[in-house]
Amino acid sequence: MNEPAILQVILMGMITVFVCLIILIFMITAMGKVLGGFQKEEKKVSPQEQSSQETPDKTENQRIIAAISVAIAESLNKDVSQIRIHSIRKL
């Protein structure tokens, strides 16, 4: 058996794999920098417009609460008047 040839094949295979991985890292980093310049710029929104966009109106909140109440009452097999919801948090 020619053992130095086996070790040489193993070493060349490992070197090839690591060199290819390093090349892939550089290519992905370069592509990220190039494509990062094409991202859309975010539109600047004034604080008043932002607050009006984030909070839905009162009737929408009431509809959401009603839907949650009905779903909970249905899952517990109780009437809606028999349950009390103390708080609702968005997950």
Number of C-alpha atoms within 10 A of each C-alpha: 5 6 7 9 10 11 11 11 11 12 11 11 12 12 12 11 11 11 12 11 12 10 12 12 12 11 12 11 11 12 11 11 11 10 9 10 9 8 7 7 7 6 6 7 9 8 9 8 9 11 11 10 10 8 10 10 10 8 9 11 12 11 11 12 15 13 12 14 18 17 13 17 17 12 9 11 9 12 12 15 9 7 13 10 9 5 6 9 4 3 3
